[in-house]
Amino acid sequence: MKKRYRVENLDCANCAAKMEAAIQKIPGVEEASISFMTQKLTIVADEDRMDDILKEAAAACRRVEPDCTIVL
């Protein structure tokens, strides 16, 4: 399942790259990308685990940039 979300308070492209790498390591994630320019997160993952994956993705983003949020 492919889903797209808005990312708020993303300050730099380097942070986006770090978040993307962290999200890609989450079990069940097939593909993840964050565009700094459009402030969008795209995740391709197992539909049954999507809620848990989003929680883990949000936590991974906050570790890199504490003010960053994923808008569901």
Backbone as CSV, one residue per row, in Angstrom:
resi,resn,N_x,N_y,N_z,CA_x,CA_y,CA_z,C_x,C_y,C_z
1,MET,0.839,-1.167,0.000,0.000,0.000,0.000,0.891,1.239,0.000
2,LYS,0.548,2.188,-0.840,1.311,3.432,-0.943,0.483,4.563,-0.356
3,LYS,1.092,5.298,0.577,0.414,6.433,1.207,1.332,7.645,1.191
4,ARG,0.710,8.806,1.178,1.455,10.062,1.152,0.965,10.962,2.288
5,TYR,1.925,11.604,2.955,1.609,12.458,4.096,2.383,13.766,4.013
6,ARG,1.829,14.788,4.621,2.518,16.077,4.710,3.423,16.059,5.938
7,VAL,4.599,16.659,5.789,5.553,16.765,6.888,5.662,18.247,7.251
8,GLU,5.484,18.556,8.515,5.564,19.946,8.965,6.840,20.184,9.764
9,ASN,7.348,21.392,9.674,8.533,21.845,10.406,9.802,21.102,10.012
10,LEU,9.891,20.726,8.757,11.098,20.097,8.222,12.010,21.215,7.749
11,ASP,13.174,21.362,8.408,14.017,22.534,8.206,15.122,22.399,7.164
12,CYS,15.570,21.177,6.876,16.682,21.072,5.928,16.659,19.744,5.180
13,ALA,17.293,19.736,4.026,17.342,18.538,3.187,18.135,17.421,3.860
14,ASN,19.155,17.770,4.625,19.948,16.763,5.330,19.089,16.026,6.357
15,CYS,18.259,16.763,7.072,17.355,16.126,8.035,16.374,15.201,7.314
16,ALA,15.867,15.628,6.174,14.952,14.807,5.392,15.627,13.499,4.984
17,ALA,16.878,13.569,4.574,17.617,12.363,4.167,17.815,11.423,5.348
18,LYS,18.115,11.975,6.528,18.287,11.145,7.725,16.972,10.476,8.121
19,MET,15.873,11.214,8.036,14.559,10.660,8.356,14.195,9.553,7.377
20,GLU,14.433,9.804,6.111,14.137,8.813,5.074,14.899,7.510,5.331
21,ALA,16.179,7.627,5.659,16.996,6.439,5.932,16.465,5.687,7.150
22,ALA,16.061,6.404,8.180,15.538,5.766,9.394,14.214,5.058,9.114
23,ILE,13.346,5.675,8.334,12.045,5.087,8.026,12.213,3.843,7.165
24,GLN,13.168,3.853,6.263,13.392,2.702,5.396,13.849,1.472,6.176
25,LYS,14.383,1.661,7.376,14.838,0.545,8.206,13.723,-0.085,9.043
26,ILE,12.555,0.525,9.057,11.439,0.006,9.846,10.926,-1.280,9.197
27,PRO,10.790,-2.352,9.980,10.283,-3.606,9.414,8.901,-3.417,8.781
28,GLY,8.743,-3.929,7.571,7.473,-3.815,6.853,7.460,-2.708,5.819
29,VAL,8.438,-1.795,5.882,8.519,-0.701,4.912,9.256,-1.205,3.669
30,GLU,8.586,-1.127,2.539,9.205,-1.525,1.274,9.974,-0.365,0.658
31,GLU,9.413,0.839,0.796,10.031,2.026,0.223,9.555,3.247,0.998
32,ALA,10.448,4.209,1.169,10.084,5.466,1.826,10.889,6.587,1.206
33,SER,10.237,7.734,1.011,10.959,8.898,0.509,10.351,10.155,1.114
34,ILE,11.232,11.106,1.416,10.799,12.404,1.933,11.354,13.470,1.008
35,SER,10.462,14.322,0.524,10.877,15.437,-0.318,10.927,16.701,0.531
36,PHE,12.119,17.255,0.673,12.261,18.500,1.424,11.536,19.638,0.718
37,MET,11.608,19.659,-0.598,10.999,20.752,-1.375,9.474,20.773,-1.248
38,THR,8.844,19.609,-1.301,7.383,19.570,-1.233,6.858,19.285,0.171
39,GLN,7.780,18.944,1.091,7.410,18.617,2.472,6.436,17.438,2.507
40,LYS,6.737,16.398,1.703,5.876,15.213,1.619,6.663,13.946,1.945
41,LEU,6.001,13.030,2.616,6.531,11.706,2.918,5.689,10.694,2.157
42,THR,6.348,9.826,1.412,5.668,8.746,0.712,6.189,7.429,1.272
43,ILE,5.259,6.576,1.683,5.621,5.277,2.246,4.889,4.175,1.471
44,VAL,5.644,3.156,1.101,5.071,1.934,0.534,5.352,0.851,1.573
45,ALA,4.268,0.295,2.125,4.436,-0.669,3.209,3.258,-1.628,3.271
46,ASP,3.415,-2.633,4.108,2.382,-3.620,4.350,1.147,-2.933,4.941
47,GLU,0.007,-3.096,4.293,-1.218,-2.428,4.723,-1.634,-2.815,6.140
48,ASP,-1.422,-4.060,6.505,-1.814,-4.532,7.834,-1.014,-3.877,8.955
49,ARG,0.200,-3.440,8.663,1.063,-2.826,9.675,1.161,-1.317,9.544
50,MET,0.406,-0.706,8.635,0.586,0.713,8.326,0.456,1.616,9.556
51,ASP,-0.503,1.359,10.429,-0.665,2.205,11.620,0.581,2.158,12.510
52,ASP,1.098,0.959,12.749,2.300,0.814,13.579,3.509,1.446,12.889
53,ILE,3.594,1.261,11.583,4.713,1.832,10.825,4.684,3.356,10.901
54,LEU,3.516,3.946,10.814,3.411,5.410,10.897,3.823,5.927,12.274
55,LYS,3.473,5.201,13.315,3.899,5.599,14.661,5.421,5.544,14.776
56,GLU,6.007,4.477,14.249,7.468,4.346,14.280,8.132,5.410,13.405
57,ALA,7.522,5.722,12.269,8.068,6.746,11.377,8.032,8.115,12.053
58,ALA,6.932,8.418,12.727,6.825,9.697,13.429,7.887,9.800,14.526
59,ALA,8.113,8.713,15.242,9.134,8.703,16.292,10.526,8.878,15.688
60,ALA,10.781,8.235,14.554,12.082,8.367,13.888,12.311,9.803,13.436
61,CYS,11.278,10.439,12.928,11.397,11.840,12.493,11.686,12.753,13.677
62,ARG,11.009,12.523,14.796,11.230,13.359,15.984,12.631,13.189,16.552
63,ARG,13.227,11.993,16.388,14.606,11.803,16.859,15.573,12.671,16.058
64,VAL,15.295,12.845,14.780,16.168,13.651,13.939,15.875,15.138,14.117
65,GLU,14.593,15.487,14.102,14.171,16.888,14.211,12.983,16.918,15.181
66,PRO,13.220,17.271,16.455,12.156,17.193,17.473,10.887,17.972,17.143
67,ASP,10.971,19.035,16.348,9.780,19.827,16.031,9.015,19.282,14.825
68,CYS,9.538,18.303,14.153,8.959,17.768,12.928,7.755,16.880,13.246
69,THR,6.687,17.003,12.456,5.520,16.166,12.632,5.028,15.650,11.283
70,ILE,4.455,14.458,11.308,3.824,13.882,10.124,2.323,14.106,10.286
71,VAL,1.702,14.766,9.320,0.282,15.066,9.386,-0.481,13.925,8.735
72,LEU,-1.292,13.243,9.536,-2.051,12.102,9.033,-3.355,12.518,8.410
